[in-house]
Amino acid sequence: MADNKEYMIVPVEDGTIHISEEVIAAIAVGAVREVEGVSGMMTSLGGSVADLVSNKKNAQKGAKSVKIEMDGETLALDLYLTVAYGHAIPEVAENAQKAVKSSIEAMTGCTVTTVNIHVGGVTMA
């Protein structure tokens, strides 16, 4: 396979299916962007405000906005997003968790054990 990529390995009757971490992240980003009240994705909250501003282009694309831990056939995800002003943050976060979990499980057949939502900002969109 490719260098330094993590793959989810799903055994099937005739062999195995290797699903890239990038594919799982793309599914998660696609699902969360469909949730009402989510205004965007952002980089992980470990950096400074200057890091977020300088990485705005990457943040909009979803780069570093999803962290995935793989353990056998189970997944744990952390998603970093912003919420539109006027929406209840707990409700948006819960809807995002449900959307991500159901999309990944439906598309990959893997079990999602945890979806942690990190709200790093509110936008006036």
Phi and psi in degrees as a GROMACS rama.xvg file:
@    title "Ramachandran Plot"
@    xaxis  label "Phi"
@    yaxis  label "Psi"
@TYPE xy
-79.5694  162.403  ALA-2
-69.023  138.78  ASP-3
54.2503  25.082  ASN-4
-103.201  142.725  LYS-5
-93.9034  140.413  GLU-6
-127.873  139.65  TYR-7
-85.3796  126.643  MET-8
-106.16  118.668  ILE-9
-112.87  113.006  VAL-10
-74.0351  137  PRO-11
-129.37  174.085  VAL-12
-55.2617  -42.1188  GLU-13
-99.216  9.78875  ASP-14
153.388  -136.707  GLY-15
-136.795  156.639  THR-16
-115.799  129.923  ILE-17
-106.615  119.109  HIS-18
-112.518  120.588  ILE-19
-66.542  148.037  SER-20
-58.463  -34.8234  GLU-21
-64.7556  -35.4791  GLU-22
-66.8997  -43.4256  VAL-23
-63.0069  -42.0586  ILE-24
-63.1056  -40.61  ALA-25
-63.9037  -39.4006  ALA-26
-63.2021  -44.2987  ILE-27
-62.1133  -45.8081  ALA-28
-64.2063  -43.48  VAL-29
-60.2326  -41.8078  GLY-30
-67.8696  -44.2551  ALA-31
-71.0421  -30.0883  VAL-32
-70.6867  -16.6062  ARG-33
-85.1918  -8.5212  GLU-34
-79.6787  127.817  VAL-35
-62.3869  130.278  GLU-36
102.153  -17.9561  GLY-37
-81.5852  121.554  VAL-38
-99.0899  -15.8585  SER-39
173.373  176.157  GLY-40
-108.096  156.216  MET-41
-141.487  167.953  MET-42
-71.65  163.559  THR-43
-55.6089  154.183  SER-44
-79.4605  7.9378  LEU-45
-73.6013  -19.552  GLY-46
-90.9295  -176.729  GLY-47
-91.5233  173.978  SER-48
-61.5762  -38.0771  VAL-49
-61.0818  -37.2567  ALA-50
-63.6211  -40.6687  ASP-51
-66.2768  -40.2944  LEU-52
-67.0069  -44.5782  VAL-53
-69.6378  -22.9305  SER-54
-105.042  21.2864  ASN-55
-57.4251  -40.5298  LYS-56
-61.5891  -46.4254  LYS-57
-66.8759  -37.221  ASN-58
-63.1204  -38.8588  ALA-59
-66.826  -29.5273  GLN-60
-82.1176  -9.47868  LYS-61
93.5324  6.23064  GLY-62
-64.8468  133.172  ALA-63
58.6966  17.2832  LYS-64
-94.9201  -3.98026  SER-65
-132.757  126.966  VAL-66
-113.936  135.376  LYS-67
-125.991  134.22  ILE-68
-116.437  124.921  GLU-69
-108.08  134.904  MET-70
-140.527  99.2163  ASP-71
65.9322  -120.288  GLY-72
-105.477  20.0709  GLU-73
-117.287  152.374  THR-74
-128.457  145.207  LEU-75
-127.516  131.367  ALA-76
-123.793  148.28  LEU-77
-122.023  125.819  ASP-78
-119.218  138.096  LEU-79
-114.115  119.718  TYR-80
-144.566  172.241  LEU-81
-118.586  152.923  THR-82
-116.123  142.146  VAL-83
-72.8914  138.845  ALA-84
-56.1159  138.384  TYR-85
98.7385  -9.75387  GLY-86
-100.667  142.706  HIS-87
-71.6673  117.46  ALA-88
-58.7696  -46.4424  ILE-89
-60.1485  -38.1244  PRO-90
-68.1719  -44.3821  GLU-91
-62.3472  -44.6582  VAL-92
-63.0586  -43.0803  ALA-93
-64.4595  -41.7803  GLU-94
-64.7939  -37.1495  ASN-95
-65.3867  -42.5711  ALA-96
-58.5011  -47.8454  GLN-97
-63.5704  -42.4756  LYS-98
-64.4327  -44.4341  ALA-99
-65.6334  -47.7676  VAL-100
-58.7229  -49.7092  LYS-101
-68.1508  -38.2528  SER-102
-65.5622  -46.5491  SER-103
-66.0804  -44.5894  ILE-104
-64.2103  -39.4386  GLU-105
-67.9707  -38.8595  ALA-106
-85.9143  -25.0673  MET-107
-113.734  -23.8898  THR-108
81.1437  0.532749  GLY-109
-86.2437  154.029  CYS-110
-89.8538  129.116  THR-111
-99.7973  115.633  VAL-112
-87.8672  -33.3621  THR-113
-145.926  136.924  THR-114
-129.382  105.487  VAL-115
-94.2032  126.526  ASN-116
-105.527  127.119  ILE-117
-113.914  112.735  HIS-118
-93.1837  114.722  VAL-119
-105.438  3.15624  GLY-120
179.751  165.232  GLY-121
-123.392  132.034  VAL-122
-107.894  150.655  THR-123
-97.6042  55.9139  MET-124
